[in-house]
Amino acid sequence: MTIRRIVPNVHVESAEGMGTNRDFYGLLGFEEVMGMGWVTTMASPVNPTAQISFFTEERTAPVVPDLSVEVEDVDAVYARVVASGAEVVRELRDEEWGVRRFFVRDPNGRVVNVLTHRPA
């Protein structure tokens, strides 16, 4: 199983909070690589897998995940998670912005967004 990146997801209360976080992390060298209004992802320009995402809400799932883990084969990981009996918070499905993902709760109660990017 190949893990491509791990991204912390930070819940912010408002669009103003989104801008404040974008400005702060810009000071650390991050640049915005995705902005959908309700979610913004920033990355290092020299190491694009070093990322952080900010959410005002989660528009397609029941909760804002605590972190995201991008894997090579999300279907295989989903099958392993289901077979283990772990709590699936959101079933596996394709999103309109080009990812296939599901949410699972870890042993500490954190919600993990497990995803892969679909081929274009």
Summary of the structure (lengths in Angstrom):
residues: 120
radius of gyration: 14.4
end to end distance: 21.9
largest distance: 43.4
contacts: 322
relative contact order: 0.19
helix: 20%
strand: 42%
